[in-house]
Amino acid sequence: MKKISILMAVYNAEKTMDDAIESILNQTYTNWQFIICDDCSTDNTYAKLLEYKEKYPDKFIIIKNEVNSKLPFSLNHCFKYADGEYIARMDADDTSMPERFAKQVEYLDANPDKAVVGTSMIRFDETGDFGELMSYQNPDKYILKTAVPYFHATIMMRREAMEKIGGYTVSKRTERGQDLDLWFKFYANGFEGGNLPDYLYRVREDRDAIKRRKLKYDIYFVKTRLIGFKMLKFPFKWKIYAYRPVLSHFIPYKLKVKRRNKKAEKAGN
């Protein structure tokens, strides 16, 4: 039995996933299994994954969806094959620092009252690093009033916690906001967690992605927040905060970027 089961879903990721996978192979902590689900890629992704499986047969489990089913379904598909004590996440276009798993395992082993641990992140694109995102050091459920308590791709969670909350919710509503939904369920089940201040994860970001985000996804975020606010018994007057994703859709791009940077600074205080 491995200590860590890593879950990663991929779709047409042949250009970026080598760096992601190599960053896991280069971890200083080595007691892990890597479960990767190909979501019906149309490029050479699946063939490349099979090469990793052939080279490291005791480390990789490669699976494939029958039809393109999006991230929540794919992560749940991965989880069916996981037998690790801890469940970690990884995205196919990012990289993890070599000491990421060692530090997260150390934290969970030393804090049995915590069910999840995340990290801070470094932002990068094809031109290099361009910023940092500091995680909330002592997140609680009330952070969900306006933000998310953990950077999803950085987390390591106890297996029993993932089982109790039922994994990821599969629906149209959660195709882009599966992590937000996950945290509402996490706190509704009485779990607590923490974040390491260390920058142990590098997240690839498109600087103009905010410009292209579709209104329908902001509406889905609102629906998830309304469900989650009720789940956590937040005060009725807080419902106005649930509508912020739709309201922010009409905020000028430069103000959105400025607000995000301020939020990142606030998280570190």
C-alpha positions in Angstrom: 0.0 0.0 0.0 1.3 3.4 -1.0 1.3 6.4 1.4 0.1 8.8 -1.3 -2.3 8.3 -4.2 -2.0 11.2 -6.7 -5.0 12.0 -8.9 -4.6 13.7 -12.3 -7.0 14.1 -15.2 -5.7 14.9 -18.6 -7.1 16.1 -21.9 -4.9 16.9 -24.9 -2.0 17.6 -22.6 0.9 16.1 -24.5 2.7 19.4 -24.7 2.7 20.1 -20.9 2.2 16.9 -19.0 5.9 15.7 -19.2 7.0 18.6 -17.0 4.1 17.8 -14.6 4.9 14.1 -14.4 8.7 14.6 -14.1 8.1 16.9 -11.2 6.4 14.0 -9.4 9.1 11.6 -10.4 11.6 14.1 -8.9 9.9 14.2 -5.5 12.1 13.6 -2.5 9.3 11.6 -1.0 8.9 8.4 -3.1 6.1 6.3 -1.5 3.4 7.2 -4.0 1.3 5.9 -6.8 0.3 8.1 -9.7 -3.2 7.5 -11.1 -3.9 9.4 -14.4 -7.2 9.4 -16.2 -7.2 10.4 -19.9 -10.5 12.1 -20.7 -10.6 10.9 -24.4 -7.7 13.1 -25.7 -7.5 13.5 -29.4 -3.7 14.1 -29.5 -0.8 11.8 -28.4 -1.5 12.1 -24.7 -2.7 8.6 -24.0 0.2 7.0 -25.9 2.7 9.0 -23.9 1.0 8.0 -20.7 1.3 4.3 -21.6 5.1 4.9 -22.1 5.4 6.1 -18.5 3.4 3.1 -17.3 5.8 0.8 -19.2 8.8 2.5 -17.8 7.5 2.7 -14.2 5.0 -0.1 -13.9 4.9 0.0 -10.0 4.3 3.7 -9.9 1.7 4.5 -12.6 -2.0 3.5 -13.1 -3.3 4.7 -16.4 -7.0 4.7 -17.1 -9.2 6.2 -19.8 -12.8 7.4 -19.9 -15.2 5.9 -22.5 -16.4 9.3 -23.4 -15.2 12.8 -22.6 -16.6 13.4 -19.1 -14.9 16.5 -17.6 -12.7 16.9 -14.5 -15.0 15.9 -11.6 -15.9 12.6 -13.2 -12.3 11.9 -14.2 -11.0 12.6 -10.7 -13.7 10.3 -9.2 -12.6 7.7 -11.8 -9.0 8.0 -10.5 -10.1 7.7 -6.9 -11.7 4.3 -7.5 -8.1 3.0 -8.1 -6.5 4.8 -5.2 -5.4 2.9 -2.1 -3.1 5.5 -0.5 -3.6 6.8 3.0 -3.3 10.3 1.6 -4.9 11.6 -1.7 -2.9 14.3 -3.5 -3.9 16.4 -6.6 -1.8 17.4 -9.6 -2.7 19.2 -12.8 -1.2 18.3 -16.1 0.1 21.8 -17.0 1.7 22.6 -13.7 4.7 21.4 -11.7 5.4 20.5 -8.1 8.5 21.5 -6.2 10.7 18.5 -5.2 9.9 18.7 -1.5 6.2 19.2 -1.8 5.0 15.7 -0.8 7.6 15.4 2.0 6.4 18.6 3.6 2.7 17.7 3.2 3.1 14.2 4.6 5.1 15.6 7.5 2.3 18.1 8.2 -0.6 15.5 8.1 1.4 13.0 10.2 2.0 15.7 12.8 -1.6 17.1 12.8 -4.1 14.2 13.1 -6.9 16.8 13.6 -6.3 18.2 10.1 -7.9 16.4 7.1 -6.2 18.4 4.3 -3.1 20.5 3.7 -2.5 22.8 0.7 0.4 25.1 -0.2 1.1 28.5 -1.7 1.8 28.8 -5.5 4.1 30.5 -8.0 2.4 31.6 -11.2 4.1 31.1 -14.5 3.5 31.1 -18.3 5.6 30.6 -21.4 7.6 33.8 -20.5 8.5 32.6 -17.0 7.4 33.3 -13.4 5.2 36.4 -12.9 3.8 36.3 -9.4 2.9 34.4 -6.3 -0.3 33.4 -4.6 -0.1 33.0 -0.9 -2.5 30.5 0.8 -4.6 31.3 3.8 -2.6 30.0 6.8 -5.5 29.0 9.0 -8.5 28.6 6.8 -12.0 28.0 8.2 -15.4 27.6 6.6 -16.1 31.4 6.8 -13.5 32.0 4.1 -16.0 30.5 1.7 -18.1 33.6 2.2 -15.9 35.3 -0.5 -13.0 33.0 -1.4 -11.7 29.4 -1.4 -9.7 28.1 1.5 -7.2 26.0 -0.4 -5.7 26.0 -3.9 -7.2 22.8 -5.3 -4.3 21.5 -7.3 -1.9 21.8 -4.3 -3.9 19.7 -1.8 -3.2 16.5 0.0 -6.2 15.0 1.8 -6.8 12.1 4.1 -8.4 9.2 2.3 -11.2 8.9 4.8 -12.2 12.5 4.4 -12.5 12.2 0.6 -14.6 9.1 1.1 -16.9 10.7 3.6 -17.6 13.7 1.5 -18.3 11.5 -1.5 -15.6 12.7 -3.8 -16.4 15.3 -6.4 -19.9 16.3 -7.4 -20.5 15.5 -11.1 -22.8 17.9 -12.8 -22.8 20.8 -15.3 -22.7 23.1 -12.3 -19.3 21.8 -11.2 -17.5 21.4 -14.5 -15.4 24.5 -13.7 -16.1 24.9 -10.0 -15.6 21.4 -8.6 -13.2 22.6 -5.9 -15.6 25.3 -4.5 -18.3 22.6 -4.2 -15.7 20.2 -2.6 -14.9 22.7 0.2 -18.5 23.3 1.1 -18.9 19.6 1.5 -15.6 19.3 3.4 -16.6 21.8 6.1 -20.2 20.6 6.2 -18.8 17.2 7.3 -16.9 18.8 10.1 -13.4 18.6 8.7 -10.6 21.1 9.2 -7.4 21.7 7.4 -4.4 23.9 7.0 -2.0 25.4 4.4 1.7 25.6 4.3 3.2 29.0 3.5 5.8 27.4 1.3 5.6 27.9 -2.4 5.6 24.2 -3.3 3.5 24.4 -6.5 3.9 26.2 -9.8 0.6 26.9 -11.6 0.5 27.7 -15.3 -1.8 30.6 -15.9 -3.0 32.4 -19.0 -2.9 36.1 -18.0 -5.9 36.8 -20.3 -8.1 33.9 -19.1 -10.2 36.3 -17.0 -11.2 38.1 -20.2 -12.5 35.0 -21.8 -14.4 33.5 -18.9 -18.0 32.7 -19.9 -20.9 34.2 -18.0 -22.5 30.7 -17.7 -19.7 29.5 -15.5 -20.1 32.5 -13.2 -23.8 31.6 -12.9 -22.8 28.0 -12.0 -20.5 29.5 -9.3 -23.5 31.4 -7.9 -25.6 28.2 -7.8 -22.8 26.4 -6.0 -22.4 29.2 -3.4 -26.1 29.3 -2.7 -26.2 25.6 -2.1 -23.0 25.8 0.0 -24.2 28.7 2.1 -27.3 26.8 3.0 -25.2 23.7 3.7 -23.0 25.6 6.1 -26.0 27.6 7.6 -24.5 30.9 6.8 -26.6 33.9 7.7 -29.3 34.8 5.2 -27.9 38.3 4.8 -24.7 36.8 3.4 -26.5 35.5 0.3 -25.5 38.7 -1.5 -21.9 37.5 -1.5 -23.0 34.4 -3.4 -23.8 36.6 -6.4 -20.4 38.2 -6.6 -19.1 35.9 -9.4 -21.9 37.2 -11.7 -21.5 40.8 -10.6 -17.7 40.6 -11.1 -18.2 39.4 -14.6 -19.0 43.0 -15.6 -16.0 44.6 -13.8 -13.3 45.9 -16.1 -10.4 43.5 -16.6 -7.7 45.7 -14.9 -9.8 46.0 -11.8 -10.3 42.2 -11.7 -6.5 41.7 -11.8 -5.9 44.3 -9.1 -8.6 42.7 -6.9 -7.1 39.3 -7.3 -3.6 40.5 -6.4 -4.9 42.2 -3.3 -6.7 39.0 -2.3 -3.4 37.1 -2.7 -1.7 39.6 -0.4 -4.5 39.4 2.2 -4.3 35.6 2.3 -0.7 35.8 3.5 -1.4 38.2 6.4 
